[in-house]
Amino acid sequence: MSERYQKSEQWLERALRTIPVGSQTFSKSKTQFPPGVSPYFIKKGLGSHVWDVDGNEYIDFINGLGCITLGYGDPDVKSAVQTQLEAGTIFSLPHPLEVEVAEKLVDVIPCAEMVRFGKNGSDATAAAIRLARAYTRRDHVAVCGYHGWQDWYIGSTTRNLGVPEATQKLTHKFSYNNIDSLAAIFKDRPDGVAAVIMEAMNVTPPATGFLESVRDLSHRHGAVFIFDEVVTGFRFANGGAQEYFGVTPDLAAFGKGIANGFPLSLVTGKAGIMRLMEDIFFSTTFGGETLSLAAAQAVLEKYQRLPVIETLIRQGKKVLEGVQRLLVEKDLSPAISISGHPSWTFLQFKDCRGYSQWEIKTLFLQEMFKRGILTFATHNMSFSHSDEDIAKLLNTETEVFQIIHEALDGKDLEKRLHCKPLEPLFKVR
């Protein structure tokens, strides 16, 4: 048992007795963090920093899988939630906050004419698909990206255990920046596709005209065009990727950063489609829970008052450009690359010199955690990341990239690992 992570490993051992994989979320579980060299449980967070149960401090570049956009313990959000807590969290009738937050969202998001709240991103994407199917009276769906755990989407991945085969056959993948792959789906089912749902951007930016072509092709075939903005919303622009790229969908799903870590998601879009919420069944007891709505109201007001998005992008560019420079300096381009929007960048590992991408990534994580950087090879920026945080990140990656360079050159990477390498969960981007 590792001395540095002793309490984490004890908590993991305890958790595994009552919780599958020891966590409620695959991306926070032992499947993503190599044993013996990783923290598994966090005790507290403040600003851009978190502390694990062993007392180790980290600069956090995971940020609750992108939920934390302002920083942990943001004072404005905390004050709004504390005030609302005194009044109550849930009632027998709707609270005015439901209306006030919906109105703010309609003002900010280009496609928004009506809004319905959920709790998770999967709630919102599943609601959007149900709306599209009700609106078009069709069944098939074209997807590009990751859209949550519900049957309609996850059945199209390798994590399809438990999803009926009939459901799996209704979802069809197309390739990002390849309009022909979407056209082929429509060719096979010219009158059968209810919706095209996609992340406007994930690892790479859209090619010129690609998003517009997806929209136009969808409309030409009578399909509802949906943006999954669960990640891009409140990161790329106040109005999401649709504002950033100037392409307006029929419907959109938002989540994560809308409430700085409080559970809230939403589906929004054209009133003519959204009014079908009166006929389909999408109803949750906690959709109108007031603490999350109070948090969202504070977040939206702060986004309008302060240059939050501009700061995410400016600080993220320092990370993106700095890492790109380091990878060239350390001659690691054959093994590691970086891409993505500045507010949400990805390190991508490749098989190199006889070592798998998973072995290289495991060594990277082992050495980053040891030096006080919490990441799983992404840089999810928050408003609280300071220049000092970024300098620490880049200095740490300088050291770790040098270790990886030497390990690949010396062909002794396996000797440098203090754990078993990670194994793939499933590829979604």
Summary of the structure (lengths in Angstrom):
residues: 429
radius of gyration: 21.9
end to end distance: 34.0
largest distance: 66.6
contacts: 1465
relative contact order: 0.15
helix: 44%
strand: 16%
